[in-house]
C-alpha cells in the first residue's frame, strides 16, 4: 500500500484544528472540483436554464469576447450535498426523524448540534442561527450555453397514454431545455477552520453526491472530480476566474471540441489552478493537485467503503459538534448575565 496522503495531511502542522473554534481562526481548506454532467439535469429557476453573459477567457487577446454560460447556483450545489450527508447521519443513528435525536431540515426543528447543523449552518427565525462553515459559490460552465444544452419536446399524454381524448388530439407539446452530458463546471468548495473529521465529512459529501438539479424529475447525474486540495490562511480565486482561465488554456492548447474531452478539461483545471493560486496573497500549509488529488480522492473513497470506519468518523464528529453547540450556549449565557 502506498503511503497515505491523508496521514501526511493530518501530520502537517497548522492544517487541522483540534476542535471547532468559537471565532474564526483564519484557516481554510479548499476543494477544487470539476463538476461534470453525466446525463440531462435541469438547472433552472423560473422555467428556463440559468444563463449569464460573461467574458469567455481571462486573456484580453484573443478571448475577451462575451459568451453565454450556464450557471449552477450555490444552493443547487450545496443542498444535494447536505442531504447526502444527512442521509448518512440518519443511517448511522446520529440524527433521526423524531425523539431525542430529531433534526428536521429547513425547518424550525433543526437540532442545532449535529454535524449538518453546525458545519453547513441554519437559521431559525429570531431564535438563532449558525453561519455556514462551508462556502460554495455559483459555478459557470466552461463551454458556452449553445454547446451545453439541448431542448427536448415532450408529449403531454393523457392518463391512458395517448394524445387523444374524446376524439380531439391535444395540441400542446411541452419543451424543456436540458443540460447535456459532459458539461463541466469548475467549482471551489471551502471549509472554514477545518477539523480532521469535519474535513472528511464535507469531502465525503462531495464524493458521494451524484444527483443534482431541480427537485423530482429534473435532476440528473453528475460526478465531482477532485483536482486540488489546498489549505491556507484565506479564501482563494472565484469559480468564474477558474472557468475563464480553463477556457484560455483549452484554446491555447487547441483542444476545443464539442463536447469537451474530459482529460483536456481536468488538465486545464490543474494548470489553471497552479496559475491562479500563484497570484493569491495567501500562505499555504498543505497542497495536493492533479494525479495526487485523484489518489487522495480514491483513498478517502476506500475509507467510506468501510461501514465501521464511517460510523466511527460520524460518532467522533457528532461529539465534537455537540460540544461546540454546548460551548456556544455557555458563552452566550455568560455574555447575557
Ligand atoms: Zn441538526
Boltz pocket constraint, residues with backbone or C-beta under 6 A from the ligand:
constraints:
  - pocket:
      binder: B
      contacts: [[A, 95], [A, 102], [A, 103], [A, 104], [A, 110], [A, 111], [A, 112], [A, 113], [A, 114], [A, 115], [A, 116], [A, 117], [A, 118]]
      max_distance: 6.0
